[in-house]
Structure formats: structure tokens, C-alpha cells
Amino acid sequence: MSKKRSPWVVLLLVLSVLAFIGISIIPLLGNISKDTQISAEVTPTPTSTISAEDRSELEAQAKGYELVVQREPDNVTALRGLLEVRLQLGDIKGAIAPLEKLAKLNPDQTDYGVLLAQARQQSGDLEGAAQAYRNILTSKPGDMNALQGLVSLLVQQNRPEAAIGLLQDTLKTATQVNEIQPGAVDIISVQLLLGQVYANEGRYNEALAIYDQSIETNEQDFRPLLAKALILKQQGRIGDAQPLFAQAVSLAPARYKDQVKQLAGDASVPASSPATEENPDRRETPTSPGS
């Protein structure tokens, strides 16, 4: 059917859940995260785009899936079909029930839990949304989709200190968690998100400090360099920002170099860092894989 959509949009790790410091920092930082990490997003079809004929067909499909679910409550295929159709009908509240069931049946597939939280949030059930995120983080404290979702929700509720505390606690336990399950917590992504919450609150010194910490311990990652440069640029400290932008361009994978240069804007990033041309061994950070 021409207007059929997937029940979710699969994205690269998205840290763009918040609009911070008036500049486009998080979308790029998020999109340049590990390709293996994804986020899910509830995406209802605007009802105004559905013709009467298509609506009638979708409603018939929904009834069919409902009948199957009544007979077979654990039928994942029917539950996903019902979810998709209800989203196409713009029925977010109606999507909650199949999402709850799918999340319960697939505890290891946390996208369902994230989708459930988003559906509850869009339906006005903020407490239920927060609980859905926390349910994921209880067993998977490093799940970035749930973490960024809960941080976004807390910030939207004007609870930045709660968001900061959540991220600080995640960082405090990250080493221990990663010892048990290597890679369970992506420390740099948590640091980036914490720095952006600080920046959103105008706590620029704390944001810069967390970025400096991340730069020191993640020499192959250009993202904290870019994050710090953008804050310095926002503060009008172009001279301080320019070498950081240059390093970020040098370290960024080829597919992101143009985006980094665009973010640098009037900071006038050169084609390559002079330090890397004259003496690569004296660079502050080595080239990352894929650059």
C-alpha cells in the first residue's frame, strides 16, 4: 500500500533528543556514533494524509490483527502488524497495548520498551514513560536509547538536576558494569550527553570540563573535540575553537568531514591540521579507524 510505513524509524545512535545551546551540536554528534547502536522512534502517519479508502482498509486490517491477538495473545507477528496499522492510523494510544505486550515478550529487544515509553509520553502519560525507560535501564544501565529518552523527558519537565544526576550515576558505575559485560556502557556517549545537559543549563565550565576529560581518555574519537569547539565558538572564542575544529576534521571519518566543516562555519577550519602535515607523530590525537 502506497502510504504504508514502518512502525518505527531505525536511526543511528541519536543524541539529538535535546536542542542545546542554540547550535546544531547533538544531531551530528549522535549521527556519528557507533553504527551498531540504534534508536527507535514512534512515527504515526498524519491522519490528514490518509484517504477514506486507505483508512477503511487499515481499519479492516486492524480488526483482523485484533482477532488473531485475541486467539493468540503471544503472536508476535500479529502484534507487530497491529502496532504498525494503529500507527498508520495515527492511533498512538491504541499502539500502547501491543507495545506493552511486545516489550514483555522481547525483553532483550529494548527498542520495544523505548517505543512504549515514547508512545506513553506522546499520550501524556509522563510518569508511565519515565517508568518504561527506567525498566530498561534497571537491567541495561548503558542502553543509550533509554538513557537519552529519560534525559530528554526530565529536561522537558524542567528537572535538569535529575537528568544530570542520572548521567553522573551512570558514569560512576560504568567501569564496574563494563567489567561484568564489556562495552555495556558507552562512556564517551554518556559524557557527551552530560556535557550537553550542562551546556543547556548555561554551566559551560562544567561542560568543557567533561569534554576535556573525554578528550583525554578517548584520543581516537573526534566527537568531544567537536563538542568542545562548538561551545567555544558559541562563546565567541574562535581562536580557541579553531584548532579543535581542525583536529576534529582530521580525525573524523571521511563521510563526516564535510559536516564538521559546516559546523565550524566562520571558525575557518583549514583542509587539514598543520600539526598533522608537519609531524604526524606530534598530533594530540591519532587518526581514528575509518578516517
N, C-alpha and C positions, 0 to 999 in steps of 0.2 A: 504494500500500500504506500502511496507516494508520501504520506505525511507520517509514516511510522518512524518513531525514534527509539533509541536505546533507553532503558530505564535509568541509565547513568552515563555520564561523560567521563571516560578514563583520561586522566591528566598525569603529567609528570608531577613529582612532589611539589605541591603548591604551598608556598609560604605567603601567597598573595591574599590571605584572608583578611588582612587589615590594611587600611590606607594610612601609611605613616608619613610624617614629616613633609607632606606636600610634594614628594617626589616619587617617581616610579622606581622604587628600590626593590620591593619584595617580589613583584612579578618575575623579574629577571633572575633574582637570587633563587626563587623557587623553581623556575623552569630549568635552571642549570644544576639541579640536584641529581642524585643517582637515578638512572633510568629504571631501575628495578622497583622503585618506590612510587606508588600511585595514590591518587586521591579520588574519591567518588563525590559526585555532586547530584543532588536531586534536581532534575530538569523537566518540569512539566511543560507540556505543549500549551501555548496560549490558546484558550478556548475560541478566541475570535478567528483563529486560522483554520478551524475545523469546520468543514462543510456539514450540512444536515445529513447528507448521505453517509459521510465518513463517521459522524457521531453515532448514527444508528448502527453502523457496522461494529464500531468499537464497543458500544453498549451490549450488543449481542455476544461479542467475544468475551466481554467481562462476565456475563451471565454463564456462559459455557465454562469458563475457568472456575467460577464460584461453585458450580455444580460438582466439578471434579474435586475441588478442595473439600467440599462437604463430605464426599465419599472417601477421599484420601487426604487427610489433613497434612500429611508429611510429603506430599508430592511436590518436589522442588520445581519441576518443570511447570506445573500448573500455577504454583505460587509466583514464579518469576513472570509468567505470562500475565497473570492478574495484575501484578505490580506494574508491568510495562503499559498495559492498557489503561489502568487508572491514571498513570502519569500522563499518558497521551490525552486523556480526558480532562486533565488539569485538576484531578481529584487528589490533592495531597493528603487530606485526612483519610481518604479511602486507601491510600498506599501504606498507611502505618501498620495496619493489621498484617498484610503479607510480609512486610519488612520485619516485624517483630518475630514472626514465625521463621523466616529465613535466617535471621540473626541467631535465633536459638538453635536451629538445625545445623548451622555452619559457624560454630564459634571461632574457628581458625581463620575464616574469611571476614576480616574486620570491616571490609567495605560495607557489608550489610549493616553493621552497627553504626557506622558513620552516616550512611544514608538514613537510617532510622532517626538518629539524632537531628539531622538536617530537616527531615520531614516534621518531626515534633516541633522544632524551632520555628519553621515556617507556619505551622498551625497555631503558634502562640504558646505552646507548652514548653516554656524555657527550662523549668525545673526538670521535666522529663528528658529534654535534650541534654542537659548537663549530666544527668544520671546515665544516659546512654553512652556518652563519651567516657565517663568515669568507669563504667562497666568494662570497657575495652582497656583502659589504662591500668586497671587493677591487675589484669593478667599480662598485659603488654605495655609496660610504662613508657616504652620508647616508640610506640606507634605514632608517627608524626601526623597522620591524618586526624586521629582523635585528639592529639595534643594541640594541633593548630586550631581545630574546631572548637575545643573548650576554651582556649586562649581568646579566640575571636568572640565567643559568646560572653566571656567575662568582661572583656573590654567594652563590648556593646552595652553591657549592663552597668557601665561605669564602675567596674571593680578591677582597676588595673593592678592594685596591690595583690589581689588574689591571683591574677594571671602571673605576676612576677614571682610570687611565692611558689606557684605550681612549677614554673620553669626552673627556679633555683633548686627546688627539691628534686626535680628530675636529674639535674646536673650533679647534685650531691651523691645520688645513688647510682649514677651511670656506670662508674668504674666497677662497682660490685655487681651490677646487673650484667655488664658485658663480660665479666669473668665467668659467670654462670652460663651465659649464652652470648658468645662473641658477636658483636655487631647489632645487638638488640636495640641499643640506643645510639642514634647518630648524633654524637655530641656536638659537632660543628653546626648542624641544623638547629639544634636546641639553642646554642649560643647565639646564632643569627636571629632567631625569633625573640629571644630575651633582649638582645640589643635593640631590636626594632620596637619592642614594647617600651623600653626605656626612652627611646627617641620620641615615641608618640607622646610621652608624658613630659617631654622637654628636659629629660635627665641625660643630657648629651655626654657629660663626662663619664657617667656610668656606662652608656652605650659604647663610647670609644674604648673604655677600659675592657669591656668584654670582647670587643673586636680585636684589641691588641693581644689579649690572651689567646684568642682563636688563631690569630696570625702566627703567634709564636709556636703554637703546638701543631699547626696544620700548614706546613711550609709548601705543600704541593697544591693547595686549594686557593683559588683566586677570589672566592666569594667574600671572605672577611675583609680582604684588601678593598674590594669594590664597595662593600658596605661602609667601611670607614671613610673612603674617599668621598662618597656621596654625602655623608654627614658634614665633612669638612667643606665641601662645595656649597652645601646648603647654608653654612655659616659664613660663607664668603672667603674662606681660607683657601683660595685657589692654588696658591703657591705650595701649600702643604698637600693639597689633594692631587696635584698633577703627577708627582712620581708614583703615587699609589695607583692611579688610573693606568699609568704606563706599565707598572708591574702586573696589574690585573689583565691588561690586554696581552702581555707577553705570556702569561700563564693560562689564559682561557683557551679551552678547546676551540678549534677553528670555527665551528658553527656558531660560537657566541661572541667572537671578537667584534663584529660589527655592532652588536647590541651594546657591548661595553663601551665602545667608542661613542655611540649615540648618547649613552647616559653621561659620559664625560662632558659632552657638549662643549661649552666655551672654555673648559679646562684645557683644551687644545692638546689632546694626547698624541704624541708622535707615533709614527708607524711601528716603532719598536723602542724599547728602553735602551738608552745609551749604554747602561751598565751591561746589558746582555750582549751588545755588539762588541764592546771593547774587551771584556773579560768575563765570559760566562761563569767562570768559577767563583767570581766575586758577587754574584747575584744574591739577594737576600733570600730568594725562594727559587727552587729549581722548577723546571718546566714540568707540568703535570702530564700524566698519561693522556694521550688523545689530543694534545695541543698541536 
